[in-house]
Each structure stands twice: as C-alpha cells, then as structure tokens.
Amino acid sequence: MNSPHIPDLGATLEQSRSGLRDGHRRSLIRLLFLVTGSALVVFGCLQLLNGFWWISAIEWSASAALFFGMRWLRTTPRLQQWIYAYLVTLFSFFLVIMLFPESSVSAFAWVLMMPVLAYLLLGKKEGLILSLPFMLVGAVVYLFQLGRLGSPHAMIDLLNMALCGGLMLVFVHMYEIRREEAEQRLVNMAQSDALTGLANRANFQSTLNRTIAECDRSRTGFALVVMDIDHFKVVNDTLGHDAGDHVLRHISRCLTERLRSTDFVGRLGGEEFGLILRDVKPADAFELMDELRARIACQQLAYGEASIRVTASFGIAQWPDHGRDAETLFRVADRCLYSGKRAGRNRVAGAGAPSSQGDLLTGSAG
C-alpha cells in the first residue's frame, strides 16, 4: 500500500491564527509594509509643509524601517512578533495623530481600520484583545478633542464615531466566528468518511505520520492494524449495496466502542479499515484484535428480514520493530492480513521478529 505525503489539514488549521495561512500572512504584511511605508513618505512631506517637522521626521523614520523590514518578512520565523510590532506601532501612531487635530482633522477615521487589520492578521481572539483597547483609547481621545458635549453637533459627532467603531468591531467579530465554524466544517468533511463518520484515508495517513513522529520523540511504540471484512462482496451481491453500507456502519461502531481513547481508527477504503494502537506491546495488540475479531464474528446483524453475519481478518505491524516509516508498516500489515486470509480468514496475523519478518504469527477462534 503506497502512502504518499498528505497534508495534515487539522494541523494546518490549528496552526492558522486567522483565515490566512502563514504564507498568505507574509504576503499581506509585506504589502502593508510597502503601502504604509510609501504613504508615510507622502504624509511626511505634507506634515513638513504643514509645519509639523517632528511628525514628518517620525513618519520618514518609520517609512525607512518598514522598507528595510520587508526583506526580513520573507523568511523570518518570528512572523507573529513582526505583525504585533507593526500593528501596535501603527495603532499607537493613529492615537498620536488624533491628539493633534491640527495635523489632521480626519485622523480618527483610522480607528475604524483597527479591528479589520487586527482580525485579519491575528484572528478572532488575539485580534479582539489587541484592537479593543486601542479603540477604547481612541474613543476617549476623540471625546477629549470634542470638548464639552453640550451642543447637538458634538453629540452627533461622538455618536457617529462610537456607533461606527462599535458596529465595525461587532461585524468583524461575528464574521470571524462564522468563518471559523465554516472552515472547521469543511475540514471535518475533508477528513471524515461520509458513510461511517470515521477518519478517511487521508486523515488516517496524516495521523499515522504524526504518531510516528511523536513516538520517535518519546521512544514509545505502537501497533498499526489493517482490517478487512471477509467476503464483503457476497453481502453486496446478494443483499445489495445498502446492506453493505449497513454492515460497514456496524463494523465502524464495533471498532470505536471497543478501542481505547488513545487509539485511532479510520476507513481506508471499501471494506478495509486501519487502526493505530498507542503504547501497546505486540502480545497485547494481538489479544486486543483477537477479542475484536471474536466480537464481530459472533454478532448477527438484522437487515430487514435477513440476518447478516460477517467476519474480519486483521494484520498487525509493530513500530519500530517492523518498520520506522508509514509505507513499510503498511506493507508489513498488509502482508500479515493477506496471509491470514489465505489461512482461512477470520484471523489475526502479526509479523514475527524483525530479523525474520517472513515468519507470521496467526490465530483465530477456530
């Protein structure tokens, strides 16, 4: 059985801090550095003409830092720190400009950009934590600039600012919640078998690769089991594919009910299932699978007026004794599985010692 590298969607989603993956965030933050740096050059010139030389100096210095930082953003492992430094500096600059309305009477409008940038680059939780305090301080600064609120005009300006800022934050937050939920549903669909609800082949392969890496670090072992329903084609041919689907769902329930919480099970395709048994010795893995084999064999499954009884065969490979990579483990487990089928089916077969992998240990209930 080939085991090509398949991206771990669950891990990718977990590592994503927002709706953008790190590669997209790098491209976006570099674009923001370029746009912001270019804009600061223009604003610096205008502030100098406006008589605010010190603001002009700050803007030109910030522009130079942004242009210099663009080259580091391609490869830096500290992307998150760069994003925080950029956003905190930018938001602080917005507040400083608001304190000097003579330099720009419309600087308060930039407060409305705070939640958009923060949520886009940091995600829901960190975006809220960063943008909300800055927006509250911006509202206080704006209130300070308005002075007394005795006039209807001042009240209108304050309400416009508060409503626009509040609604912007709420809308962005609600959008991010719905986006995360939709993305999680898509990932679940991409990683689950539609018929049984178990992990699909891609998810199982990703979990196996991750398990190998974890066990390599912790120096613990695990067993890879490949299970196949015996004579499954007969069920489909005699009772129809709906009956076959009924059997597959029943088998999936048997697997999930019997296994431990640390184990993992998936449907590899057709009537074939895969199991990962963590922290289990070869003899214990053999015993556990033989109990599962006997449980499947003794059950009768009602389907309309018919009664279906199926058996299953199991092949077991142990990591690292029978292989240190997924492809080798699958190959050994497959060989054990089909050896058990040739021996009469309804059997559990495990590989022998690594020095004599041609020897197979098989067993059944007779």
C-alpha positions as CSV (number, residue, x, y, z in Angstrom):
1,M,0.0,0.0,0.0
2,N,1.5,3.3,-1.0
3,S,1.5,6.1,1.5
4,P,2.2,9.4,-0.3
5,H,2.7,12.5,1.8
6,I,-0.7,14.1,2.5
7,P,-1.1,17.5,4.2
8,D,-2.4,17.3,7.7
9,L,-5.5,19.6,7.4
10,G,-6.2,19.5,11.1
11,A,-2.7,20.6,12.0
12,T,-2.8,23.3,9.3
13,L,-6.0,24.7,10.7
14,E,-4.6,24.6,14.2
15,Q,-1.5,26.5,13.2
16,S,-3.6,29.1,11.4
17,R,-4.2,32.2,13.6
18,S,-6.7,33.7,11.2
19,G,-8.4,33.0,8.0
20,L,-5.0,33.3,6.3
21,R,-2.2,30.7,6.3
22,D,1.3,31.9,7.2
23,G,2.3,32.2,3.6
24,H,-0.6,34.5,2.8
25,R,0.0,36.5,6.0
26,R,3.6,37.0,5.0
27,S,2.5,38.3,1.6
28,L,-0.1,40.6,3.1
29,I,2.1,42.0,5.8
30,R,4.8,42.7,3.2
31,L,2.2,44.5,1.1
32,L,1.1,46.5,4.2
33,F,4.7,47.4,4.9
34,L,5.1,48.7,1.3
35,V,1.8,50.6,1.2
36,T,2.3,52.1,4.7
37,G,5.9,53.0,4.1
38,S,5.0,54.7,0.8
39,A,2.1,56.6,2.4
40,L,4.3,57.8,5.2
41,V,6.8,59.3,2.8
42,V,4.0,61.3,1.3
43,F,2.4,62.2,4.6
44,G,5.9,63.2,6.0
45,C,6.3,65.7,3.1
46,L,2.9,67.1,3.7
47,Q,3.4,67.4,7.5
48,L,6.7,69.2,6.9
49,L,4.8,71.7,4.7
50,N,2.2,71.9,7.4
51,G,4.8,72.9,10.0
52,F,5.0,69.7,12.0
53,W,8.6,68.8,11.3
54,W,8.8,66.4,14.2
55,I,5.8,64.4,12.9
56,S,7.4,64.4,9.5
57,A,10.7,63.0,11.0
58,I,8.8,60.2,12.7
59,E,6.9,59.3,9.6
60,W,10.1,59.2,7.4
61,S,11.9,57.1,10.1
62,A,9.0,54.7,10.3
63,S,8.9,54.5,6.5
64,A,12.6,53.6,6.3
65,A,12.1,50.9,8.9
66,L,9.2,49.4,7.0
67,F,11.1,49.3,3.7
68,F,14.0,47.7,5.5
69,G,11.7,45.2,7.2
70,M,10.1,43.9,4.0
71,R,13.1,41.8,3.1
72,W,13.1,40.1,6.5
73,L,9.4,39.1,6.3
74,R,10.1,36.6,3.6
75,T,11.9,34.1,5.8
76,T,11.7,35.3,9.4
77,P,10.5,32.6,11.9
78,R,9.2,35.5,14.1
79,L,6.3,36.5,11.9
80,Q,3.9,36.9,14.7
81,Q,6.2,39.2,16.6
82,W,6.6,41.3,13.4
83,I,2.9,41.5,13.0
84,Y,2.4,42.6,16.6
85,A,5.2,45.2,16.3
86,Y,3.6,46.6,13.2
87,L,0.1,46.8,14.5
88,V,0.9,48.2,17.9
89,T,3.1,50.9,16.3
90,L,0.5,51.7,13.7
91,F,-2.3,51.9,16.2
92,S,-0.3,54.0,18.6
93,F,0.6,56.3,15.7
94,F,-3.1,56.7,14.9
95,L,-3.7,57.8,18.5
96,V,-0.8,60.2,18.5
97,I,-2.1,61.9,15.3
98,M,-5.6,62.2,16.9
99,L,-4.0,64.1,19.8
100,F,-3.0,66.8,17.3
101,P,-6.1,67.6,15.3
102,E,-4.2,70.5,13.6
103,S,-2.1,67.9,11.8
104,S,-5.1,66.0,10.5
105,V,-8.8,66.6,11.4
106,S,-9.8,63.2,10.0
107,A,-7.2,61.0,11.7
108,F,-10.0,59.5,13.9
109,A,-11.2,57.6,10.8
110,W,-8.2,55.3,11.0
111,V,-9.6,53.9,14.3
112,L,-12.2,52.1,12.2
113,M,-9.3,50.2,10.5
114,M,-8.0,48.7,13.7
115,P,-10.4,45.7,14.0
116,V,-10.1,44.9,10.3
117,L,-6.3,44.7,10.4
118,A,-6.1,43.0,13.8
119,Y,-8.6,40.3,13.0
120,L,-7.3,39.7,9.5
121,L,-3.7,39.2,10.7
122,L,-4.2,37.8,14.2
123,G,-7.5,36.0,14.1
124,K,-10.6,36.3,16.4
125,K,-9.1,36.0,19.9
126,E,-5.9,37.9,19.5
127,G,-7.5,40.4,17.1
128,L,-10.1,41.3,19.7
129,I,-7.5,41.6,22.6
130,L,-5.4,43.9,20.5
131,S,-7.9,46.1,18.8
132,L,-10.5,46.7,21.6
133,P,-8.2,48.6,24.0
134,F,-6.8,50.8,21.2
135,M,-10.4,51.6,20.0
136,L,-11.5,52.5,23.5
137,V,-8.5,54.8,23.9
138,G,-9.3,56.3,20.5
139,A,-12.8,57.0,21.7
140,V,-11.5,58.7,24.8
141,V,-9.1,60.8,22.7
142,Y,-11.9,61.7,20.3
143,L,-14.1,62.6,23.2
144,F,-11.3,64.8,24.6
145,Q,-11.0,66.6,21.3
146,L,-14.7,67.3,21.1
147,G,-14.6,69.1,24.4
148,R,-17.9,69.7,26.1
149,L,-20.9,67.7,24.8
150,G,-23.4,70.5,25.4
151,S,-24.1,71.1,21.7
152,P,-26.1,68.7,19.5
153,H,-23.3,68.9,16.9
154,A,-20.8,67.4,19.3
155,M,-23.2,64.7,20.4
156,I,-23.8,63.8,16.8
157,D,-20.1,63.5,16.1
158,L,-19.5,61.4,19.2
159,L,-22.4,59.0,18.4
160,N,-21.3,58.6,14.8
161,M,-17.8,57.7,15.9
162,A,-19.0,55.3,18.7
163,L,-21.6,53.6,16.5
164,C,-19.3,53.2,13.5
165,G,-16.4,51.8,15.7
166,G,-18.7,49.5,17.7
167,L,-20.5,48.2,14.7
168,M,-17.3,47.6,12.8
169,L,-15.9,45.6,15.7
170,V,-19.1,43.6,16.2
171,F,-19.4,42.8,12.5
172,V,-15.8,41.8,12.1
173,H,-16.0,39.6,15.2
174,M,-19.2,37.9,14.0
175,Y,-17.8,37.3,10.6
176,E,-14.7,35.7,12.1
177,I,-16.8,33.4,14.3
178,R,-18.8,32.3,11.2
179,R,-15.7,31.9,9.1
180,E,-14.0,29.6,11.8
181,E,-17.2,27.5,12.0
182,A,-17.4,27.1,8.3
183,E,-13.7,26.3,7.9
184,Q,-14.0,23.7,10.7
185,R,-17.0,22.0,9.0
186,L,-15.1,21.9,5.7
187,V,-12.0,20.4,7.4
188,N,-14.2,17.8,9.2
189,M,-15.8,16.9,5.9
190,A,-12.4,16.6,4.2
191,Q,-11.1,14.4,6.9
192,S,-14.1,12.2,7.6
193,D,-15.6,9.2,5.7
194,A,-19.2,10.2,4.8
195,L,-20.6,6.8,5.3
196,T,-19.2,5.7,8.6
197,G,-18.1,9.0,10.2
198,L,-14.6,7.6,10.8
199,A,-11.4,9.2,9.7
200,N,-10.9,8.9,6.0
201,R,-7.7,7.6,4.3
202,A,-6.0,11.0,4.1
203,N,-6.8,11.7,7.8
204,F,-5.6,8.3,8.9
205,Q,-2.3,8.7,6.9
206,S,-1.7,12.1,8.5
207,T,-2.4,10.7,12.0
208,L,-0.1,7.8,11.3
209,N,2.8,10.1,10.2
210,R,2.2,12.3,13.3
211,T,2.1,9.2,15.6
212,I,5.4,8.0,14.1
213,A,7.0,11.4,14.8
214,E,5.6,11.6,18.4
215,C,6.6,8.0,19.2
216,D,10.1,8.7,17.8
217,R,10.5,11.6,20.2
218,S,9.1,9.8,23.2
219,R,10.6,6.4,22.3
220,T,7.4,4.6,22.8
221,G,5.8,2.0,20.4
222,F,2.5,1.5,18.7
223,A,0.8,-1.1,16.5
224,L,-0.6,-0.5,13.0
225,V,-3.5,-2.8,12.2
226,V,-5.1,-3.2,8.8
227,M,-8.5,-4.9,9.0
228,D,-10.6,-6.3,6.1
229,I,-14.2,-7.7,6.2
230,D,-14.2,-11.2,4.8
231,H,-16.4,-12.0,1.8
232,F,-17.8,-8.5,1.8
233,K,-18.6,-8.7,-1.9
234,V,-21.0,-11.5,-1.2
235,V,-23.1,-9.2,1.0
236,N,-23.3,-6.6,-1.7
237,D,-24.1,-9.1,-4.5
238,T,-26.8,-11.0,-2.5
239,L,-28.5,-8.2,-0.5
240,G,-27.5,-5.1,-2.3
241,H,-25.1,-2.2,-1.6
242,D,-27.4,-0.7,1.0
243,A,-26.9,-3.8,3.1
244,G,-23.2,-3.5,2.5
245,D,-23.4,0.1,3.8
246,H,-25.3,-1.2,6.8
247,V,-22.5,-3.7,7.6
248,L,-19.8,-1.0,7.2
249,R,-21.6,1.3,9.7
250,H,-22.0,-1.6,12.1
251,I,-18.3,-2.5,11.9
252,S,-17.3,1.1,12.5
253,R,-19.4,1.2,15.7
254,C,-17.7,-2.1,16.8
255,L,-14.3,-0.6,16.3
256,T,-15.0,2.7,18.1
257,E,-16.8,1.1,21.0
258,R,-14.0,-1.4,21.7
259,L,-10.9,0.7,21.3
260,R,-9.3,2.9,23.9
261,S,-9.5,6.7,23.8
262,T,-5.8,6.9,22.8
263,D,-6.3,4.6,19.8
264,F,-7.3,5.8,16.3
265,V,-9.4,4.2,13.7
266,G,-10.2,5.1,10.1
267,R,-11.7,3.7,6.9
268,L,-9.0,3.2,4.3
269,G,-11.5,2.5,1.5
270,G,-14.1,-0.1,0.6
271,E,-14.3,-2.8,3.3
272,E,-10.8,-2.0,4.7
273,F,-10.1,-0.2,8.0
274,G,-7.0,0.9,9.7
275,L,-6.2,1.1,13.4
276,I,-3.4,2.8,15.4
277,L,-3.0,1.3,18.9
278,R,-0.8,3.6,21.1
279,D,1.5,2.3,23.8
280,V,0.7,-1.4,23.3
281,K,3.0,-4.4,23.3
282,P,2.8,-6.9,20.4
283,A,1.2,-9.6,22.5
284,D,-1.4,-7.1,23.9
285,A,-2.2,-5.8,20.4
286,F,-2.7,-9.4,19.2
287,E,-5.0,-10.1,22.1
288,L,-7.0,-6.9,21.7
289,M,-7.6,-7.6,18.0
290,D,-8.5,-11.2,18.6
291,E,-11.1,-10.1,21.1
292,L,-12.4,-7.6,18.5
293,R,-12.4,-10.3,15.8
294,A,-14.4,-12.7,18.0
295,R,-16.9,-10.0,18.9
296,I,-17.5,-9.2,15.2
297,A,-17.8,-12.9,14.3
298,C,-20.4,-13.7,17.0
299,Q,-22.8,-10.9,16.2
300,Q,-25.8,-11.2,13.9
301,L,-26.8,-8.0,12.2
302,A,-30.5,-7.7,11.3
303,Y,-31.3,-6.2,7.9
304,G,-35.0,-6.3,7.0
305,E,-36.0,-9.9,7.2
306,A,-32.4,-11.1,6.6
307,S,-29.8,-11.8,9.2
308,I,-26.2,-10.9,8.3
309,R,-23.1,-12.4,10.0
310,V,-19.7,-11.3,8.9
311,T,-16.1,-12.0,10.0
312,A,-13.0,-9.9,9.6
313,S,-9.3,-10.5,9.2
314,F,-6.5,-8.5,10.8
315,G,-2.9,-7.8,10.0
316,I,-0.6,-6.2,12.6
317,A,2.7,-4.4,12.3
318,Q,4.6,-3.0,15.3
319,W,6.6,0.2,15.2
320,P,9.6,0.4,15.2
321,D,10.2,-3.4,15.1
322,H,8.7,-3.9,11.6
323,G,9.5,-0.6,10.1
324,R,10.1,3.1,11.0
325,D,8.1,4.7,8.2
326,A,4.4,4.5,7.3
327,E,5.0,2.8,3.9
328,T,6.9,-0.1,5.5
329,L,4.4,-0.5,8.3
330,F,1.5,-0.7,5.8
331,R,3.4,-3.2,3.7
332,V,4.1,-5.5,6.6
333,A,0.5,-5.2,8.0
334,D,-0.9,-5.8,4.5
335,R,1.2,-8.9,4.1
336,C,0.1,-10.2,7.5
337,L,-3.6,-9.5,6.6
338,Y,-3.5,-11.4,3.4
339,S,-1.5,-14.2,5.0
340,G,-4.4,-14.6,7.4
341,K,-6.9,-14.6,4.6
342,R,-5.1,-17.3,2.8
343,A,-5.0,-19.3,6.0
344,G,-8.8,-19.3,6.1
345,R,-10.0,-15.8,7.0
346,N,-11.5,-14.7,10.4
347,R,-7.9,-14.5,11.7
348,V,-5.5,-12.1,13.4
349,A,-2.0,-12.3,11.9
350,G,1.1,-10.5,13.2
351,A,4.6,-10.3,11.9
352,G,7.4,-12.1,13.8
353,A,10.6,-10.7,15.0
354,P,12.2,-8.1,12.7
355,S,15.1,-10.5,12.0
356,S,12.7,-13.0,10.5
357,Q,9.8,-11.0,9.1
358,G,8.9,-13.8,6.8
359,D,7.5,-15.6,9.8
360,L,3.9,-14.7,10.6
361,L,2.0,-15.3,13.8
362,T,-1.6,-16.1,13.1
363,G,-4.5,-17.0,15.3
364,S,-8.3,-17.5,15.3
365,A,-11.1,-18.8,17.4
366,G,-11.2,-22.0,15.4
